[in-house]
Amino acid sequence: MSTSHVIIGDGIAGSSAAESIREADPDADVTVITDEGEALYNRILIKEFAKGKLPEAPISIHEPEWYEERDIDLELNTHVTEVDTDAHEIHTHEGDSYEYDKLLVATGGTPAQLPVDNADADGIHHFWTFQDARNIREHAEETDDAIIVGAGLLGIDLAAICGAQGIDGTFLMRGNRWWRYALSLDGAEIIHDAMRDVGVEPVFESGVDHFEVDDDGHVEAAVDPDGNRYDGDFAGVAIGLDFNTEFLAGSEIETDDGIVVDEYMQTNVEDVYAAGDITQFYDTILDERAQNGAWGSAKEQGSVAGANMVADAEEEEFRWVSTYSITHFDFPFLSFGHPTLGDEDCERKYSDTEWRRLTFKDGKLIGGVLIGDLSQQSKFKKLIREEREVADKKELLLEEDVDIERLEEGAPAQAE
Ligand SMILES: Cc1cc2nc3c(=O)[nH]c(=O)nc-3n(C[C@H](O)[C@H](O)[C@H](O)COP(=O)(O)OP(=O)(O)OC[C@H]3O[C@@H](n4cnc5c(N)ncnc54)[C@H](O)[C@@H]3O)c2cc1C
């Protein structure tokens, strides 16, 4: 009898799992369920669409025919409301049930809303889906003033969209810099200058106390906790994700700001796996639980989960150094590994647009951020994968061209 695999979520994690299941087992029944109205598209590229730089077509990855050709049942516009792990079945908002032998939860997250007055007013955008990008593009093309909230990787996308659409933006940040968990002020200044160049002004030690709306309920300003008022009939809010686990309530599946899985993508409940942004996975490099919010990592987790679901065994292990690049400015930007974690770090500025920061845990390199010059990224990723103890070689690691061989030799070299 064929095995029934049900996958919740048709993002890159769910879709990769479906592909790897089909490749490994031509006879399996595979069903992919998504509450979106379209099949897998490139979530990374929707910002280029919102900027007005790309048409819709290249953003799609899979047409519905892709699923038909592989005999994968794709259910669009279907929201899963409950998982019954005893009965091995799931339930949808329309009252349908699907039985599974193996279940994969790959439901990612939903942008969090600011807990302030008028946070859901007209003209306030959150950014996760292609539909969000269409709404943002349409609105951005007809507005002049925008407010951006959320000093992280998605906030910078909203800032870049404003820049590309010729909108004057005010970027409200809580601390004294953009992405303060991964960058020092020195590194962040490079980004601040690049924002200013495209017409987006960062405002530090700020935030939103409430939004003001006009008589039609449309946003017209943000007021910060000090009472400063910033005009804008467009607001983009990117303050993090709420992970989509609510339909698991009542199941025994362990959640903790996401779904807890081991390195094989198995949850604590037999026959239930999870993959992608939603996982709190066991990171075999860090030797602790971690979370990634990146396309490549989600894709790999989906493939690993799919392989293990078919094998019904711990066949493949997830071991991965994540990367996330930003291409909005005249210089490249890349973060890798876990740049926000660690117990030590070192950094250096090489020019007005070149900077590097590395983070270490227990003497091992675990992540970093490269601005301007990405040429050393594969060396750093290799050192992370190999779990090399190099924290006492910071001076060598900060050289423009890192000589991996020299890391093996000589006395420890310390950065100032
Ligand atoms: C604007 C933007 C730019 C980005 N840029 C980059 C980048 O440059 N580099 C990078 O590495 N990463 C980037 N990312 C992050 C990257 O896109 C994500 O890490 C990746 O898409 C996660 O994939 P996933 O499959 O885990 O989750 P998702 O892509 O979120 O897919 C989950 C799917 O499950 C569906 N779903 C949720 N709950 C249910 C339910 N109950 N029933 C049915 N379906 C459900 C959701 O609607 C969604 O379609 C970006 C993200 C965004 C939004």
The ligand as an SDF file (V2000), in Angstrom:
LIG
                    3D

 53 58  0  0  0  0  0  0  0  0999 V2000
    9.9280   40.3050    1.7450 C   0  0  0  0  0  0  0  0  0  0  0  0
   10.8190   39.1710    2.1450 C   0  0  0  0  0  0  0  0  0  0  0  0
   12.1470   39.1640    1.7450 C   0  0  0  0  0  0  0  0  0  0  0  0
   12.9750   38.1130    2.1110 C   0  0  0  0  0  0  0  0  0  0  0  0
   14.2670   38.1330    1.6870 N   0  0  0  0  0  0  0  0  0  0  0  0
   15.0770   37.0900    1.9600 C   0  0  0  0  0  0  0  0  0  0  0  0
   16.4060   37.0530    1.4600 C   0  0  0  0  0  0  0  0  0  0  0  0
   16.8750   37.9640    0.7850 O   0  0  0  0  0  0  0  0  0  0  0  0
   17.1710   35.9620    1.7510 N   0  0  0  0  0  0  0  0  0  0  0  0
   16.6890   34.9180    2.4920 C   0  0  0  0  0  0  0  0  0  0  0  0
   17.4040   33.9320    2.7190 O   0  0  0  0  0  0  0  0  0  0  0  0
   15.4230   34.9390    2.9880 N   0  0  0  0  0  0  0  0  0  0  0  0
   14.6090   35.9960    2.7360 C   0  0  0  0  0  0  0  0  0  0  0  0
   13.3410   36.0280    3.2370 N   0  0  0  0  0  0  0  0  0  0  0  0
   12.9180   34.9530    4.1520 C   0  0  0  0  0  0  0  0  0  0  0  0
   12.5020   33.7180    3.3740 C   0  0  0  0  0  0  0  0  0  0  0  0
   11.6020   34.0870    2.3690 O   0  0  0  0  0  0  0  0  0  0  0  0
   11.8790   32.7190    4.3530 C   0  0  0  0  0  0  0  0  0  0  0  0
   12.8980   32.3220    5.2580 O   0  0  0  0  0  0  0  0  0  0  0  0
   11.3230   31.4890    3.6440 C   0  0  0  0  0  0  0  0  0  0  0  0
   10.4090   31.8520    2.6410 O   0  0  0  0  0  0  0  0  0  0  0  0
   10.6410   30.5700    4.6580 C   0  0  0  0  0  0  0  0  0  0  0  0
   10.0230   29.5260    3.9720 O   0  0  0  0  0  0  0  0  0  0  0  0
    8.9930   28.5510    4.7010 P   0  0  0  0  0  0  0  0  0  0  0  0
    8.5730   27.5710    3.6640 O   0  0  0  0  0  0  0  0  0  0  0  0
    9.5770   28.0520    5.9660 O   0  0  0  0  0  0  0  0  0  0  0  0
    7.7740   29.4690    5.1430 O   0  0  0  0  0  0  0  0  0  0  0  0
    6.7910   30.3860    4.2920 P   0  0  0  0  0  0  0  0  0  0  0  0
    7.4320   30.8120    3.0220 O   0  0  0  0  0  0  0  0  0  0  0  0
    6.2840   31.4200    5.2100 O   0  0  0  0  0  0  0  0  0  0  0  0
    5.6070   29.3860    3.8870 O   0  0  0  0  0  0  0  0  0  0  0  0
    4.6460   28.9380    4.7970 C   0  0  0  0  0  0  0  0  0  0  0  0
    3.3530   28.7560    4.0610 C   0  0  0  0  0  0  0  0  0  0  0  0
    2.4010   28.0980    4.9230 O   0  0  0  0  0  0  0  0  0  0  0  0
    1.1420   28.7200    4.7800 C   0  0  0  0  0  0  0  0  0  0  0  0
    0.3420   28.4540    5.9950 N   0  0  0  0  0  0  0  0  0  0  0  0
    0.5530   28.9610    7.2330 C   0  0  0  0  0  0  0  0  0  0  0  0
   -0.3730   28.4750    8.1110 N   0  0  0  0  0  0  0  0  0  0  0  0
   -1.1750   27.6440    7.3980 C   0  0  0  0  0  0  0  0  0  0  0  0
   -2.2990   26.8510    7.7240 C   0  0  0  0  0  0  0  0  0  0  0  0
   -2.7720   26.7770    8.9810 N   0  0  0  0  0  0  0  0  0  0  0  0
   -2.9040   26.1390    6.7340 N   0  0  0  0  0  0  0  0  0  0  0  0
   -2.4290   26.1700    5.4660 C   0  0  0  0  0  0  0  0  0  0  0  0
   -1.3490   26.8990    5.0920 N   0  0  0  0  0  0  0  0  0  0  0  0
   -0.7230   27.6220    6.0410 C   0  0  0  0  0  0  0  0  0  0  0  0
    1.4950   30.1790    4.5990 C   0  0  0  0  0  0  0  0  0  0  0  0
    0.4380   30.9320    4.0420 O   0  0  0  0  0  0  0  0  0  0  0  0
    2.6920   30.0710    3.6720 C   0  0  0  0  0  0  0  0  0  0  0  0
    2.3050   30.0010    2.3310 O   0  0  0  0  0  0  0  0  0  0  0  0
   12.4760   37.0590    2.9030 C   0  0  0  0  0  0  0  0  0  0  0  0
   11.1390   37.0740    3.3100 C   0  0  0  0  0  0  0  0  0  0  0  0
   10.3130   38.1060    2.9220 C   0  0  0  0  0  0  0  0  0  0  0  0
    8.8730   38.1140    3.3560 C   0  0  0  0  0  0  0  0  0  0  0  0
  1  2  1  0
  2  3  1  0
  2 52  2  0
  3  4  2  0
  4  5  1  0
  4 50  1  0
  5  6  2  0
  6  7  1  0
  6 13  1  0
  7  8  2  0
  7  9  1  0
  9 10  1  0
 10 11  2  0
 10 12  1  0
 12 13  2  0
 13 14  1  0
 14 15  1  0
 14 50  1  0
 15 16  1  0
 16 17  1  0
 16 18  1  0
 18 19  1  0
 18 20  1  0
 20 21  1  0
 20 22  1  0
 22 23  1  0
 23 24  1  0
 24 25  2  0
 24 26  1  0
 24 27  1  0
 27 28  1  0
 28 29  2  0
 28 30  1  0
 28 31  1  0
 31 32  1  0
 32 33  1  0
 33 34  1  0
 33 48  1  0
 34 35  1  0
 35 36  1  0
 35 46  1  0
 36 37  1  0
 36 45  1  0
 37 38  2  0
 38 39  1  0
 39 40  1  0
 39 45  2  0
 40 41  1  0
 40 42  2  0
 42 43  1  0
 43 44  2  0
 44 45  1  0
 46 47  1  0
 46 48  1  0
 48 49  1  0
 50 51  2  0
 51 52  1  0
 52 53  1  0
M  END
$$$$
